Amino acid sequence: MENAMPAADRPAADSSSAAHDPLPPGIRADRRGGTDRRDEQDAQDGANSFARRRGPGRRLSDFVKAAEEGEMTKEQFLFLVAIDSFKKANNVAYPSWSDVLEVVRLLGYRKSMPAEIEFRNAEDWREQPDSPSGVRPQRWQERFLKDEPESPDSRAQQAA
């Protein structure tokens, strides 16, 4: 698509840009050409895409749409509260992905179902639904027991 631009509207041409411009003075070319990168990305992603781009035939799921509009499910709200609590307890503004996974596992989520998407570079796996989270060290709960004064007898029993 070519548009003629009156000379009065044209910016002053300097000698360096005139030498590189193959079009005659006063003519602009539409330089948007070639393939659409979005189409290439769609072909690369295939069925295992997390893409949420919208367009013809692409609508948000009710799950995502409700959350974006501020109407969260119980699950979404619990996750939000858990992440917020983690951030406050650990004085962290941006938790790492390992931190997020720790919170998810402490909420009770386990990998007990097959994945609904496939990845070329990772193998799917499963675990028992009642398996421990595995994110806390052994004897973690002992930190939160009431501090009771130790008697000499209890110290001797712990040493044995």
C-alpha positions as CSV (number, residue, x, y, z in Angstrom):
1,M,0.0,0.0,0.0
2,E,1.6,3.2,-1.1
3,N,0.6,6.7,0.0
4,A,1.7,9.9,-1.6
5,M,2.7,12.5,1.0
6,P,2.7,16.2,0.1
7,A,6.1,17.7,0.3
8,A,4.9,20.3,2.9
9,D,4.0,17.4,5.3
10,R,7.2,15.5,4.8
11,P,10.0,15.9,7.4
12,A,13.2,17.5,6.1
13,A,15.2,14.9,4.4
14,D,18.8,14.5,5.4
15,S,21.4,13.2,3.1
16,S,22.0,10.0,5.0
17,S,18.4,8.8,4.9
18,A,18.0,9.8,1.3
19,A,20.9,7.6,0.3
20,H,19.2,4.5,1.9
21,D,15.6,5.1,0.8
22,P,14.9,3.3,-2.5
23,L,11.5,5.0,-3.0
24,P,11.2,8.3,-4.8
25,P,10.7,11.4,-2.6
26,G,7.1,11.9,-1.4
27,I,6.2,8.1,-1.5
28,R,5.9,6.0,1.6
29,A,5.7,2.2,1.6
30,D,3.8,-0.1,3.9
31,R,6.7,-2.1,5.3
32,R,4.5,-4.6,7.1
33,G,5.0,-7.7,5.0
34,G,5.7,-11.3,5.3
35,T,4.2,-13.9,7.5
36,D,2.3,-13.3,10.7
37,R,4.5,-14.4,13.7
38,R,1.4,-15.3,15.7
39,D,0.6,-18.0,13.1
40,E,4.1,-19.4,13.3
41,Q,3.9,-19.6,17.1
42,D,0.6,-21.4,16.9
43,A,2.1,-24.0,14.6
44,Q,5.0,-24.5,17.0
45,D,2.9,-24.7,20.1
46,G,0.5,-27.3,18.8
47,A,-1.8,-29.0,21.4
48,N,0.5,-28.3,24.4
49,S,0.0,-24.6,24.5
50,F,-0.7,-22.4,27.6
51,A,-1.3,-19.5,25.3
52,R,-4.3,-17.4,26.3
53,R,-4.4,-15.0,23.3
54,R,-7.9,-14.1,22.3
55,G,-9.2,-13.8,18.9
56,P,-11.8,-15.5,16.6
57,G,-12.8,-18.8,18.2
58,R,-10.7,-18.2,21.3
59,R,-12.7,-17.5,24.5
60,L,-11.6,-17.4,28.1
61,S,-12.8,-20.3,30.2
62,D,-15.3,-19.5,32.9
63,F,-12.6,-20.3,35.5
64,V,-10.3,-17.7,34.1
65,K,-13.0,-15.1,33.2
66,A,-14.5,-15.2,36.7
67,A,-11.1,-14.7,38.3
68,E,-10.2,-11.8,36.0
69,E,-13.5,-10.1,36.9
70,G,-12.8,-10.5,40.7
71,E,-15.2,-13.4,41.3
72,M,-12.8,-16.1,42.6
73,T,-13.7,-19.7,43.4
74,K,-12.9,-21.0,46.9
75,E,-9.9,-22.7,45.4
76,Q,-8.5,-19.5,43.9
77,F,-9.2,-17.5,47.0
78,L,-7.5,-20.1,49.3
79,F,-4.4,-20.1,47.0
80,L,-4.3,-16.3,47.0
81,V,-4.5,-16.2,50.8
82,A,-1.9,-18.9,51.1
83,I,0.6,-17.1,48.8
84,D,-0.1,-13.8,50.6
85,S,0.5,-15.4,54.0
86,F,3.8,-17.0,52.7
87,K,5.0,-13.6,51.5
88,K,4.2,-11.9,54.8
89,A,5.7,-14.7,56.9
90,N,8.9,-14.8,54.9
91,N,9.2,-11.1,54.1
92,V,9.3,-11.9,50.4
93,A,7.6,-9.7,47.8
94,Y,8.1,-12.1,44.9
95,P,8.2,-15.8,45.8
96,S,10.2,-18.0,43.6
97,W,8.6,-20.9,41.7
98,S,10.0,-23.3,44.3
99,D,8.2,-21.2,47.0
100,V,5.0,-21.4,45.0
101,L,5.3,-25.1,44.6
102,E,5.9,-25.5,48.3
103,V,2.7,-23.5,49.1
104,V,0.8,-25.6,46.6
105,R,2.0,-28.9,48.2
106,L,1.3,-27.6,51.7
107,L,-2.3,-26.8,50.6
108,G,-2.7,-30.5,49.9
109,Y,-2.2,-30.7,46.1
110,R,-0.5,-33.9,44.8
111,K,0.3,-35.0,41.3
112,S,-2.1,-38.0,41.3
113,M,-3.6,-37.5,37.8
114,P,-2.1,-37.7,34.3
115,A,-1.2,-34.3,32.8
116,E,-3.8,-32.9,30.3
117,I,-1.0,-31.5,28.2
118,E,2.2,-33.0,26.8
119,F,5.7,-31.6,26.9
120,R,8.6,-32.6,24.7
121,N,11.2,-32.0,27.4
122,A,9.6,-33.4,30.6
123,E,8.2,-36.7,31.6
124,D,4.8,-37.0,33.3
125,W,4.6,-38.8,36.6
126,R,2.2,-39.5,39.4
127,E,2.2,-40.0,43.2
128,Q,-0.2,-41.4,45.7
129,P,-2.9,-38.9,46.7
130,D,-2.1,-39.3,50.4
131,S,1.7,-38.9,50.1
132,P,3.4,-36.4,52.4
133,S,4.2,-33.0,50.9
134,G,7.9,-33.5,51.4
135,V,8.6,-29.8,51.7
136,R,9.2,-29.5,55.4
137,P,12.2,-31.0,57.2
138,Q,11.7,-33.8,59.8
139,R,10.6,-32.7,63.2
140,W,9.2,-29.4,61.8
141,Q,6.2,-29.5,64.1
142,E,8.4,-29.7,67.2
143,R,9.3,-26.1,66.7
144,F,5.7,-25.0,67.5
145,L,5.2,-27.1,70.7
146,K,4.9,-25.1,73.8
147,D,8.2,-24.4,75.5
148,E,8.1,-26.5,78.6
149,P,10.9,-26.2,81.2
150,E,13.0,-29.3,80.9
151,S,13.6,-31.4,84.0
152,P,16.9,-33.2,84.5
153,D,15.1,-36.5,84.0
154,S,13.8,-35.5,80.5
155,R,17.3,-34.3,79.5
156,A,18.8,-37.7,80.5
157,Q,16.1,-39.5,78.5
158,Q,16.9,-37.5,75.4
159,A,20.6,-38.1,75.7
160,A,20.0,-41.9,75.9
